[in-house]
Amino acid sequence: MAMTAWRRWRRKVHEILELGSDAHPAAYVVNGFIVVLIVLNAIAFAAETVGDLAVRYGPWFRASTVFSVLVFTVEYALRVWSAVEIPVLSRMPPARARAIFATRPIMIIDLLAFAPWYVQWLIPVDLRVLRLLRVVRLFKLARFSPALQTLLRVFQDEYRALLGALLVMLILLLFASTGVYFLERDAQPDAFGSIPAASWWALSTLTTVGYGDVVPVTPWGKVLGGVVMVLGVGMFALPVAIIATGFSQESMRHQFVATWSMVARVPVFANMSRVEIADITKLLETRSVDPGVPIVRAGDAGDGMYILASGEALLALGDDRTLTLREGDLFGQMALLERRRHEHDVIATTHCRVYMLDGRALGRLSRRYPDLRERLSLAAASQNAVGETAT
C-alpha cells in the first residue's frame, strides 16, 4: 500500500516537471516559479559585478544564491527520481534508467546550474572562476521554451551544413590573411608582419565589422580589401540562411504533425490509413478567425468544408436554436458535396483556428479515395440524426 502511494507521488512529480500543464495543473505554478528564479539569478549575477551594489546588497545576493542552489538541486533530484515513469525508460532497471536520463544534454545543463557551488565548498582552492558557470542557468530556460527547443533541434539537424559553412569561412579567412600579408607586410610590418597577425584584419573585414584599427594602405591591398568585404557579406549570411531555413522546416513539421493528429481524431477520417490522412493534411488550408467573426455565412457559396482546430464556434440552426461547435468538429461538408450554398451561419465565439478543405482539393482526394464522398455524406447524416447538422 505504501509502495503504491509512493509510486503515485512519483508519477505526479513526473507529470508536473516533465509533462507540463497539460498533464497536471500544478505545473503552471512550478514551471513559472523556476523560470522567474532563473531570470532573477541572471539579474543578480550581473548586479554583483557592480561594486556599490555588491557592498550594499552582498548578503542578499549570497542568500539568493543559496536559495537558488537548493531549489535547483531539489528540482534535479526530483527529475532523476521520477525518470523511471518515462515509458521508454520504465522497462529498464531503475538505476540504469536514471543514469541514462541524467546523461541527457538538458540534464547536464541542470547539473551545471548548481554543482559548481558545491565544488567550491568541497575543494579548498580558489575556484572563483566556477562562478562564471552560473550563466549556464540561463540555458535552463530552453526546457520551458518550445521555441528554444525547436532551435536546438535545428542545430542538431543542420550541424553538417553548419560545419560545412564554417569550413568555407575558415578557408576564406586563411586566403584573405595570406593575401593581405604578402601585399602589406613591407608597408606595415607591425600590423601585417605575419599571417596570424593579418588574420585579425581579415576577420574584422569578412564579418563587415571593420574596426578601422588596421587598414591596407597599398593599392593592391585596398583591392583585396574590397573583394574580401563583398565575399564576407555572402559567406557570413550562409549560416544564418541555413538556420532560418531549418527553423522554418521544423516549424512546418510541427504544424503538420499537429494537423495530422487533429484530422485523425475527426470521426469521418478515423478509419483511414496514415497515408490517407497525410494526403488530406497536405491539402488543408489554415485560417484564423477572431471572436464574433463569421466563419461561414448563410447564403455563401459552399466552396469548402471546415474542421475546427481550436476554439469554439456557434452554429445558428434557426428558430433561435444554436449548436456549439468545439475542437475537432466538422461542418460545411454537405454544402460542398451538394454544391449548394450554406444554410446556416457559423460564428466564432472565441479565437478559432480552422482547417479548410476546398472543392478542388476534395476532387483530388475523391479520385484517390472514391469512397471519401460517401463517408462525408454518412457523417453529415449522422450529425443530422442527433441534431448536429452541418451547414
C-alpha positions as a Python dict, from the first residue, in 0.01 Angstrom:
ca = {
    (1, 'M'): (0, 0, 0),
    (2, 'A'): (281, 236, 93),
    (3, 'M'): (463, 146, -230),
    (4, 'T'): (151, 227, -432),
    (5, 'A'): (125, 570, -269),
    (6, 'W'): (497, 625, -330),
    (7, 'R'): (459, 546, -700),
    (8, 'R'): (154, 769, -720),
    (9, 'W'): (355, 1062, -584),
    (10, 'R'): (640, 981, -822),
    (11, 'R'): (404, 988, -1117),
    (12, 'K'): (265, 1325, -1005),
    (13, 'V'): (617, 1465, -980),
    (14, 'H'): (692, 1337, -1330),
    (15, 'E'): (375, 1492, -1470),
    (16, 'I'): (447, 1830, -1309),
    (17, 'L'): (817, 1853, -1400),
    (18, 'E'): (831, 1675, -1736),
    (19, 'L'): (485, 1670, -1895),
    (20, 'G'): (376, 2022, -1803),
    (21, 'S'): (40, 2187, -1753),
    (22, 'D'): (-140, 1957, -1995),
    (23, 'A'): (-85, 1669, -1752),
    (24, 'H'): (-108, 1846, -1414),
    (25, 'P'): (-237, 2198, -1330),
    (26, 'A'): (36, 2249, -1066),
    (27, 'A'): (294, 2259, -1347),
    (28, 'Y'): (188, 2617, -1424),
    (29, 'V'): (298, 2731, -1080),
    (30, 'V'): (611, 2514, -1053),
    (31, 'N'): (745, 2593, -1400),
    (32, 'G'): (658, 2961, -1365),
    (33, 'F'): (843, 2979, -1034),
    (34, 'I'): (1155, 2814, -1182),
    (35, 'V'): (1156, 3044, -1485),
    (36, 'V'): (1129, 3353, -1263),
    (37, 'L'): (1409, 3219, -1041),
    (38, 'I'): (1636, 3166, -1343),
    (39, 'V'): (1578, 3521, -1468),
    (40, 'L'): (1636, 3669, -1120),
    (41, 'N'): (1961, 3471, -1095),
    (42, 'A'): (2085, 3625, -1419),
    (43, 'I'): (1997, 3975, -1294),
    (44, 'A'): (2165, 3911, -957),
    (45, 'F'): (2477, 3773, -1127),
    (46, 'A'): (2510, 4093, -1333),
    (47, 'A'): (2431, 4319, -1035),
    (48, 'E'): (2702, 4156, -823),
    (49, 'T'): (2967, 4291, -1060),
    (50, 'V'): (2867, 4649, -969),
    (51, 'G'): (3086, 4746, -674),
    (52, 'D'): (2835, 4963, -486),
    (53, 'L'): (2556, 4707, -522),
    (54, 'A'): (2786, 4423, -415),
    (55, 'V'): (2878, 4606, -94),
    (56, 'R'): (2527, 4719, -10),
    (57, 'Y'): (2334, 4406, -101),
    (58, 'G'): (2606, 4139, -71),
    (59, 'P'): (2427, 3935, 198),
    (60, 'W'): (2107, 3934, -8),
    (61, 'F'): (2294, 3819, -317),
    (62, 'R'): (2457, 3536, -121),
    (63, 'A'): (2124, 3434, 34),
    (64, 'S'): (1956, 3430, -308),
    (65, 'T'): (2239, 3214, -443),
    (66, 'V'): (2199, 2961, -163),
    (67, 'F'): (1822, 2955, -209),
    (68, 'S'): (1853, 2910, -587),
    (69, 'V'): (2108, 2631, -549),
    (70, 'L'): (1882, 2446, -309),
    (71, 'V'): (1581, 2482, -541),
    (72, 'F'): (1777, 2368, -847),
    (73, 'T'): (1923, 2076, -650),
    (74, 'V'): (1580, 1959, -539),
    (75, 'E'): (1443, 2002, -891),
    (76, 'Y'): (1729, 1799, -1039),
    (77, 'A'): (1692, 1523, -779),
    (78, 'L'): (1316, 1501, -837),
    (79, 'R'): (1360, 1484, -1214),
    (80, 'V'): (1611, 1199, -1184),
    (81, 'W'): (1397, 1021, -923),
    (82, 'S'): (1083, 1036, -1138),
    (83, 'A'): (1261, 948, -1464),
    (84, 'V'): (1150, 585, -1432),
    (85, 'E'): (797, 700, -1520),
    (86, 'I'): (908, 779, -1876),
    (87, 'P'): (762, 500, -2095),
    (88, 'V'): (1089, 438, -2282),
    (89, 'L'): (1283, 402, -1955),
    (90, 'S'): (1017, 226, -1749),
    (91, 'R'): (1118, -118, -1881),
    (92, 'M'): (1479, -77, -1763),
    (93, 'P'): (1621, -131, -1414),
    (94, 'P'): (1563, 191, -1215),
    (95, 'A'): (1934, 268, -1165),
    (96, 'R'): (2013, 229, -1535),
    (97, 'A'): (1708, 429, -1640),
    (98, 'R'): (1804, 717, -1412),
    (99, 'A'): (2166, 707, -1529),
    (100, 'I'): (2059, 730, -1894),
    (101, 'F'): (1821, 1013, -1812),
    (102, 'A'): (2092, 1203, -1621),
    (103, 'T'): (2324, 1200, -1925),
    (104, 'R'): (2079, 1388, -2145),
    (105, 'P'): (2216, 1728, -2254),
    (106, 'I'): (1941, 1925, -2081),
    (107, 'M'): (2006, 1734, -1756),
    (108, 'I'): (2378, 1811, -1778),
    (109, 'I'): (2286, 2179, -1806),
    (110, 'D'): (2066, 2141, -1499),
    (111, 'L'): (2358, 1983, -1312),
    (112, 'L'): (2600, 2260, -1408),
    (113, 'A'): (2349, 2515, -1281),
    (114, 'F'): (2418, 2421, -918),
    (115, 'A'): (2713, 2178, -897),
    (116, 'P'): (2991, 2445, -904),
    (117, 'W'): (2853, 2595, -582),
    (118, 'Y'): (2910, 2263, -402),
    (119, 'V'): (3252, 2214, -561),
    (120, 'Q'): (3387, 2544, -432),
    (121, 'W'): (3292, 2442, -77),
    (122, 'L'): (3426, 2088, -102),
    (123, 'I'): (3763, 2169, -264),
    (124, 'P'): (3982, 2405, -57),
    (125, 'V'): (4124, 2602, -352),
    (126, 'D'): (4031, 2925, -524),
    (127, 'L'): (3762, 2823, -770),
    (128, 'R'): (3605, 3163, -824),
    (129, 'V'): (3619, 3101, -1197),
    (130, 'L'): (3348, 2838, -1147),
    (131, 'R'): (3109, 3119, -1060),
    (132, 'L'): (3102, 3201, -1428),
    (133, 'L'): (2910, 2876, -1475),
    (134, 'R'): (2614, 3046, -1307),
    (135, 'V'): (2545, 3187, -1653),
    (136, 'V'): (2460, 2826, -1750),
    (137, 'R'): (2139, 2867, -1550),
    (138, 'L'): (2002, 3077, -1834),
    (139, 'F'): (2021, 2770, -2059),
    (140, 'K'): (1769, 2602, -1828),
    (141, 'L'): (1512, 2827, -1994),
    (142, 'A'): (1538, 2601, -2300),
    (143, 'R'): (1343, 2339, -2103),
    (144, 'F'): (1047, 2577, -2071),
    (145, 'S'): (1062, 2740, -2414),
    (146, 'P'): (931, 2545, -2717),
    (147, 'A'): (1098, 2799, -2948),
    (148, 'L'): (1441, 2735, -2794),
    (149, 'Q'): (1384, 2360, -2811),
    (150, 'T'): (1298, 2397, -3179),
    (151, 'L'): (1617, 2598, -3235),
    (152, 'L'): (1824, 2327, -3062),
    (153, 'R'): (1669, 2064, -3288),
    (154, 'V'): (1759, 2279, -3588),
    (155, 'F'): (2124, 2287, -3479),
    (156, 'Q'): (2118, 1908, -3434),
    (157, 'D'): (1961, 1850, -3777),
    (158, 'E'): (2172, 2104, -3966),
    (159, 'Y'): (2509, 2061, -3795),
    (160, 'R'): (2666, 1909, -4108),
    (161, 'A'): (2564, 2207, -4321),
    (162, 'L'): (2677, 2449, -4049),
    (163, 'L'): (3015, 2275, -4022),
    (164, 'G'): (3048, 2297, -4399),
    (165, 'A'): (2974, 2670, -4391),
    (166, 'L'): (3225, 2714, -4107),
    (167, 'L'): (3492, 2528, -4306),
    (168, 'V'): (3437, 2753, -4609),
    (169, 'M'): (3461, 3061, -4387),
    (170, 'L'): (3788, 2937, -4234),
    (171, 'I'): (3933, 2875, -4582),
    (172, 'L'): (3828, 3223, -4692),
    (173, 'L'): (3978, 3368, -4373),
    (174, 'L'): (4309, 3192, -4445),
    (175, 'F'): (4320, 3315, -4806),
    (176, 'A'): (4239, 3673, -4703),
    (177, 'S'): (4504, 3667, -4426),
    (178, 'T'): (4766, 3521, -4660),
    (179, 'G'): (4688, 3766, -4941),
    (180, 'V'): (4700, 4078, -4726),
    (181, 'Y'): (5017, 3951, -4559),
    (182, 'F'): (5208, 3939, -4888),
    (183, 'L'): (5061, 4271, -5009),
    (184, 'E'): (5102, 4476, -4689),
    (185, 'R'): (5390, 4324, -4490),
    (186, 'D'): (5654, 4562, -4628),
    (187, 'A'): (5435, 4873, -4587),
    (188, 'Q'): (5303, 4780, -4239),
    (189, 'P'): (5528, 4520, -4075),
    (190, 'D'): (5378, 4580, -3731),
    (191, 'A'): (5018, 4513, -3840),
    (192, 'F'): (5077, 4257, -4117),
    (193, 'G'): (5412, 4106, -4018),
    (194, 'S'): (5272, 3752, -4010),
    (195, 'I'): (4969, 3561, -4131),
    (196, 'P'): (4831, 3519, -3776),
    (197, 'A'): (4865, 3895, -3723),
    (198, 'A'): (4695, 3964, -4057),
    (199, 'S'): (4407, 3733, -3965),
    (200, 'W'): (4271, 3998, -3724),
    (201, 'W'): (4217, 4236, -4015),
    (202, 'A'): (4077, 3954, -4231),
    (203, 'L'): (3827, 3850, -3963),
    (204, 'S'): (3702, 4204, -3891),
    (205, 'T'): (3668, 4269, -4266),
    (206, 'L'): (3494, 3940, -4350),
    (207, 'T'): (3241, 3997, -4073),
    (208, 'T'): (3187, 4353, -4207),
    (209, 'V'): (3261, 4489, -3858),
    (210, 'G'): (3557, 4695, -3981),
    (211, 'Y'): (3707, 4833, -3662),
    (212, 'G'): (3945, 5051, -3863),
    (213, 'D'): (4238, 4993, -3629),
    (214, 'V'): (4425, 4811, -3909),
    (215, 'V'): (4367, 4900, -4276),
    (216, 'P'): (4552, 4833, -4605),
    (217, 'V'): (4748, 5128, -4746),
    (218, 'T'): (4882, 4984, -5071),
    (219, 'P'): (4666, 4995, -5387),
    (220, 'W'): (4654, 4617, -5425),
    (221, 'G'): (4589, 4577, -5056),
    (222, 'K'): (4283, 4801, -5089),
    (223, 'V'): (4162, 4600, -5389),
    (224, 'L'): (4191, 4280, -5187),
    (225, 'G'): (4008, 4451, -4901),
    (226, 'G'): (3716, 4536, -5128),
    (227, 'V'): (3695, 4177, -5256),
    (228, 'V'): (3703, 4039, -4901),
    (229, 'M'): (3424, 4278, -4795),
    (230, 'V'): (3198, 4159, -5079),
    (231, 'L'): (3271, 3792, -5011),
    (232, 'G'): (3220, 3840, -4637),
    (233, 'V'): (2863, 3963, -4684),
    (234, 'G'): (2768, 3640, -4859),
    (235, 'M'): (2973, 3398, -4656),
    (236, 'F'): (2854, 3508, -4313),
    (237, 'A'): (2496, 3518, -4437),
    (238, 'L'): (2522, 3148, -4526),
    (239, 'P'): (2492, 3001, -4172),
    (240, 'V'): (2212, 3247, -4096),
    (241, 'A'): (2022, 3121, -4401),
    (242, 'I'): (2083, 2757, -4301),
    (243, 'I'): (1947, 2817, -3950),
    (244, 'A'): (1648, 3019, -4076),
    (245, 'T'): (1557, 2752, -4332),
    (246, 'G'): (1592, 2475, -4076),
    (247, 'F'): (1379, 2666, -3826),
    (248, 'S'): (1109, 2714, -4089),
    (249, 'Q'): (1115, 2346, -4184),
    (250, 'E'): (1100, 2237, -3819),
    (251, 'S'): (802, 2465, -3760),
    (252, 'M'): (629, 2324, -4066),
    (253, 'R'): (691, 1967, -3946),
    (254, 'H'): (548, 2052, -3607),
    (255, 'Q'): (244, 2212, -3768),
    (256, 'F'): (199, 1908, -3996),
    (257, 'V'): (207, 1666, -3701),
    (258, 'A'): (-41, 1878, -3505),
    (259, 'T'): (-274, 1899, -3806),
    (260, 'W'): (-238, 1527, -3876),
    (261, 'S'): (-336, 1447, -3516),
    (262, 'M'): (-640, 1673, -3541),
    (263, 'V'): (-759, 1520, -3870),
    (264, 'A'): (-710, 1167, -3735),
    (265, 'R'): (-948, 1244, -3446),
    (266, 'V'): (-1232, 1351, -3677),
    (267, 'P'): (-1474, 1053, -3688),
    (268, 'V'): (-1517, 1059, -4066),
    (269, 'F'): (-1141, 1014, -4112),
    (270, 'A'): (-1084, 784, -3813),
    (271, 'N'): (-1077, 461, -4016),
    (272, 'M'): (-844, 594, -4283),
    (273, 'S'): (-481, 485, -4304),
    (274, 'R'): (-191, 708, -4203),
    (275, 'V'): (-103, 768, -4568),
    (276, 'E'): (-458, 876, -4649),
    (277, 'I'): (-473, 1114, -4352),
    (278, 'A'): (-133, 1256, -4451),
    (279, 'D'): (-267, 1323, -4803),
    (280, 'I'): (-565, 1509, -4657),
    (281, 'T'): (-344, 1707, -4419),
    (282, 'K'): (-124, 1832, -4704),
    (283, 'L'): (-425, 1984, -4881),
    (284, 'L'): (-575, 2168, -4583),
    (285, 'E'): (-562, 2546, -4556),
    (286, 'T'): (-533, 2712, -4215),
    (287, 'R'): (-738, 3017, -4121),
    (288, 'S'): (-756, 3222, -3801),
    (289, 'V'): (-1086, 3378, -3701),
    (290, 'D'): (-1137, 3640, -3428),
    (291, 'P'): (-1428, 3618, -3180),
    (292, 'G'): (-1757, 3742, -3325),
    (293, 'V'): (-1644, 3699, -3687),
    (294, 'P'): (-1845, 3457, -3907),
    (295, 'I'): (-1653, 3156, -4034),
    (296, 'V'): (-1928, 3099, -4291),
    (297, 'R'): (-2249, 3290, -4356),
    (298, 'A'): (-2586, 3159, -4469),
    (299, 'G'): (-2604, 3211, -4844),
    (300, 'D'): (-2229, 3187, -4902),
    (301, 'A'): (-2117, 2951, -5175),
    (302, 'G'): (-2036, 2606, -5040),
    (303, 'D'): (-1677, 2611, -5162),
    (304, 'G'): (-1522, 2429, -4868),
    (305, 'M'): (-1566, 2209, -4565),
    (306, 'Y'): (-1416, 2302, -4228),
    (307, 'I'): (-1257, 2136, -3926),
    (308, 'L'): (-1247, 2341, -3607),
    (309, 'A'): (-887, 2300, -3487),
    (310, 'S'): (-913, 2515, -3174),
    (311, 'G'): (-1162, 2745, -3006),
    (312, 'E'): (-1542, 2737, -3011),
    (313, 'A'): (-1799, 2848, -3265),
    (314, 'L'): (-2177, 2883, -3270),
    (315, 'L'): (-2388, 2718, -3540),
    (316, 'A'): (-2720, 2901, -3588),
    (317, 'L'): (-2986, 2639, -3672),
    (318, 'G'): (-3279, 2878, -3693),
    (319, 'D'): (-3582, 2930, -3464),
    (320, 'D'): (-3337, 3061, -3201),
    (321, 'R'): (-3173, 2719, -3187),
    (322, 'T'): (-2795, 2704, -3175),
    (323, 'L'): (-2529, 2438, -3154),
    (324, 'T'): (-2183, 2486, -3004),
    (325, 'L'): (-1901, 2354, -3218),
    (326, 'R'): (-1577, 2258, -3046),
    (327, 'E'): (-1231, 2133, -3136),
    (328, 'G'): (-1246, 1852, -3391),
    (329, 'D'): (-1599, 1926, -3516),
    (330, 'L'): (-1660, 1909, -3890),
    (331, 'F'): (-1903, 2138, -4071),
    (332, 'G'): (-1983, 2261, -4420),
    (333, 'Q'): (-1938, 1923, -4589),
    (334, 'M'): (-2294, 1890, -4726),
    (335, 'A'): (-2285, 2232, -4890),
    (336, 'L'): (-1959, 2131, -5055),
    (337, 'L'): (-2077, 1784, -5160),
    (338, 'E'): (-2411, 1906, -5297),
    (339, 'R'): (-2256, 2219, -5450),
    (340, 'R'): (-2506, 2446, -5285),
    (341, 'R'): (-2492, 2748, -5059),
    (342, 'H'): (-2455, 2728, -4684),
    (343, 'E'): (-2787, 2727, -4499),
    (344, 'H'): (-2663, 2842, -4157),
    (345, 'D'): (-2425, 3092, -4002),
    (346, 'V'): (-2122, 2967, -3811),
    (347, 'I'): (-1978, 3241, -3590),
    (348, 'A'): (-1661, 3218, -3382),
    (349, 'T'): (-1728, 3274, -3011),
    (350, 'T'): (-1357, 3258, -2920),
    (351, 'H'): (-1040, 3294, -3121),
    (352, 'C'): (-1056, 2999, -3362),
    (353, 'R'): (-813, 2819, -3588),
    (354, 'V'): (-991, 2643, -3873),
    (355, 'Y'): (-871, 2390, -4131),
    (356, 'M'): (-1045, 2422, -4468),
    (357, 'L'): (-1064, 2167, -4749),
    (358, 'D'): (-1187, 2333, -5070),
    (359, 'G'): (-1367, 2178, -5364),
    (360, 'R'): (-1059, 2136, -5580),
    (361, 'A'): (-873, 1953, -5303),
    (362, 'L'): (-1177, 1734, -5236),
    (363, 'G'): (-1189, 1644, -5606),
    (364, 'R'): (-825, 1532, -5598),
    (365, 'L'): (-885, 1326, -5286),
    (366, 'S'): (-1201, 1171, -5429),
    (367, 'R'): (-1010, 1045, -5732),
    (368, 'R'): (-762, 873, -5499),
    (369, 'Y'): (-1021, 753, -5247),
    (370, 'P'): (-1356, 706, -5424),
    (371, 'D'): (-1545, 629, -5102),
    (372, 'L'): (-1450, 962, -4936),
    (373, 'R'): (-1760, 1147, -5054),
    (374, 'E'): (-1981, 867, -4926),
    (375, 'R'): (-1810, 882, -4586),
    (376, 'L'): (-1866, 1256, -4565),
    (377, 'S'): (-2233, 1215, -4657),
    (378, 'L'): (-2282, 946, -4393),
    (379, 'A'): (-2109, 1166, -4134),
    (380, 'A'): (-2343, 1454, -4215),
    (381, 'A'): (-2645, 1225, -4195),
    (382, 'S'): (-2528, 1100, -3857),
    (383, 'Q'): (-2490, 1457, -3732),
    (384, 'N'): (-2839, 1541, -3853),
    (385, 'A'): (-2980, 1242, -3668),
    (386, 'V'): (-2852, 1372, -3334),
    (387, 'G'): (-2923, 1736, -3404),
    (388, 'E'): (-2568, 1827, -3501),
    (389, 'T'): (-2644, 1933, -3853),
    (390, 'A'): (-2369, 2054, -4085),
    (391, 'T'): (-2414, 2380, -4270),
}
